[in-house]
Structure formats: C-alpha cells, structure tokens
C-alpha cells in the first residue's frame, strides 16, 4: 500500500495511478478514496494521473482519536501533494472533501494548483447561525452524531438507502451494490473520526477561505441534494470565489458522482481540458 506519514505521526493511505496532468480527489464523509472509483477509472482512461487518499480516520488511514477538523484535513492533503511534488494539479472535492479542498487552498496557497472543483460541497457553512439563517438547525447534526454513536452500522445502511443517493424519491431505482459499497466504506473507518467529522463539515465557516481562491473553480450541485441543500451551498460558494462557475443539475442527488457518473465525468473532463 502507498502511504505517507503526517507530522503528527499518522499513516495516510493514497492511490496514485497513471501519468500526465494530475487530478486529486478528496472524498466525502464517512467514505474513502474508493468512492471515486468511477472518476479514477474514467480519467485514467483519458490519460490523466489520478490521486485519491483516505482521510485520517477513514478507510485504510490511521484510526486516530484526534485531529478531525478541517485544518488537519487540509494539512494532510498538503503533505500528500508535497510528498508527490504535484504541479498544476486539479483538485476535486465531494461534500466534506469540498470543504477540505477549500481549506487546503486557503491555508496552503495555490502554487501547486491549476483549478478546483467543488461537487455537492459543504461550503460556505451548513449550520444555521445568526449570520447564516438559511442553514440547517444544529439539532440536525446532533442527531447524526447520536446515530453514529448508537448504531453506526444501521445508520450506514439507512443513509445510502434513503437521501444520500435520492433512492427515497418516487420512481428511484436503488442499486444494492451502491448501498453496500457505501456501508463497506463507512464501516472501514473509525467511529470517533466520523463522530467528530460531523462537527467539522457542519460547523466550519468557509466564507473567508472561499474569498481567497483565485484559480478557476467549478461548483457542481444538484438541486435535489437532501444532504447539503442546494440553496445554502453551491450558488453561494460560486459567488464567493473570484473565478467561479456554477453548474446546477436538475433532480440530481448528493451522491451524483456515483449515480450520475456519466454526466458528472463528462462535465469534469470538459472543465479540466478547458
């Protein structure tokens, strides 16, 4: 297995396949780099070098009890890009991974980066506050934490079977393989990382981070996202970055890189090549 060791002594697992221009993928909560299978294989076939890591506490990386916040996530990503000496990379983040990419760019700069893509991403801020009245109530996230702590295994079946992929919508055709793969990835990670990660993705305010981003940024969001509601996320992020483009997908769910891979991959490729 390919791994790096972080400055606080953790092992971060990563995949590094192919050659050519690098594309780096940051996964969502509580998954792993395996969630990017459809994208990794697609871009590998198109001649790109594809890199994806398992976030600390997730997948095959160290199940540490500490450091489950956006600064540590961004620092781990920076350590990986430095280890691989990436230049001109395109960074793609889904959901929590979108927050990771935003914090990485704001905290570590854009010297190694050419473009960024935020897919169904958590920025600017998910939780409802006085300054963010359109956010979700705090008790929504408290409820997620309770389910992780009480019966993570069942919760990790309920979420992909229902709102994550939009399988709870009328006429939706559920893929048992997709659901089982979501469960498998979730259960590979550590409960403490996932519990703390809910605070990281819901309560981190990325507003000032987004304002620092100058590289071309594609913001992709489905208007039927039941996990990260569209109105409070994609359109706001696209306005805050200096060179942002918003692409809205009618009826697409939160997990659209998997369920709508053909569409998402084609649009990603056009942006990467453009």
Secondary structure, 3 states (H helix, E strand, C coil): CEEEECCCCCEEEEEEECCCCEEEEECCCCCCHHHHHHHHHHHHHCCCEEEEECCCCCCCCCCCCCCCCHHHHHHHHHHHHHHCCCCCEEEEEECHHHHHHHHHHHHHCCCCEEEEEEECCCCCCCECCCCCCCCECHHHHHHHHHHHHHHHHHHHHHHHHCCCCCCCCCCCCCCHHHHHHHHHHHHHCCHHHHHHHHHHHHHCCCHHHHHHCCCEEEEEEECCCCCCCHHHCHHHHHHHCCCEEEEEECCCCCCHHHHCHHHHHHHHHHHHHC
